[in-house]
Amino acid sequence: MHIEVSTDNNIDGSEALATVIKGLVQQELAHLDEHISRIEVHLSDPSTGTTGHEEKHCMLEARLKGQQPTVVKHADLTLEQATKGAASKMKSSLERTLGKLSDRH
C-alpha cells in the first residue's frame, strides 16, 4: 500500500512527521494492505490564528483496487490523534465495503 502525506501551509510537513503519520495509518490498515492500492493523507490546521478551541484535521482518501475512492475525516487536538481517528473510521468503512463486495460473490 502506497501512502502519501500532504499538509496545508499551517503545518510543517517534515519528513519526521510524514514517517509518524504513515506509521499510524499502516498500523491501523495493515490487514487490508492487499486490497488498498493507495492512501492519501491530508493534514490541516484550520484554527491557526484564531482564538478558541484549536483542533487539527486529518482527511484520508483510500483507493481500493477496482473501486471508487473512500474518504473519511476526523478532527482532534493533535495531528496524531486526528490521524488515528481518521484511520479507525477508514478501517470500519473499508471493512464494511469489502464485506459487501464479498457477499456479492
N, C-alpha and C positions, 0 to 999 in steps of 0.2 A: 504494500500500500504506500503510495506516494503522498506525503503530507507537505503542503506549502503554508507558510505563515506570513501574513502581512499585517501591518499596523497603520493606524492613522497618524497624522502629524503630531499628535499629543503624546505618543508613546515612543520611547526609544527602542526601535526594533533591532536590538543587538543579537548577535549570534547566540549568546548565552541564553537570552530569553527564548529565542526560537527553539533551542535544544530542549529547554524545560517544557515548553508548550507541546512540542512534538512528542516528548516522552509521556506526558499526561494523556494525550489523545491515543497514542499507540497502546498504552497500558489498558485503557478502557475498551478499545475496539479491536484488540489483537485477535480475539477469537473469530472475528468477522473478516479478517485480512484477505482471505481467498475470494470474497465477494466484492470487495471495495477496490476500485481502480485508483481513486484519488480522493483526497480530502483537502479542502481549502479552509484555513483558519484565518478569520479576520478579527483583530483585536482593536477596540476603540475606547476612548475615554471622552465621552461627550460632555462631561461635567467640568472639564478643565476651565478655570477662570470664573466659575460660578460659585456662589455660596450655597450651603446646604449639604444635603446628603450626596456624597460622592460615590459613584459606582463605575465599575469597568464592564464593558460589554464584550461578549465573545459570540461570533456567528460562525457556525460550522456548515460547510456545504460538502456533502459526501456524494460520490458518484458510484452507484452500484453498477456492475457490469450489465449492460443491456437495459438499464432503467433510467428514468428521469432523475435529475439531482434531488437530493433531500436536504432541506435547510432547517436548522434549528438555531435558536438564540437563547442566551442566558446572560443575566446581569448580576454582579455580585460586588463585594468590597475590594477584591484583588483580582488581578488577571488570572492567577492560578485557580481561584475559586470559580470565577466565571467560566474558565475553560473546563474544569471538572464538571460543572453543572451542565454545560452545553454537551460535553461528551457523553454524559449519562443520558441526557434526552435523546441524543443521536443513537446511542446503543438501543434504547427502547424502540425508537422509531424504525431503525433498520431491522431489528429482530421481528417486529410486527410485519413489516413489508416482506421480509424473507419467509416468514411463516405463511403469509397469504399466498406467496408465489409457490411454495412447496405444496400447499393444499390443492392448487390447480393441477398439479402434475400427477 
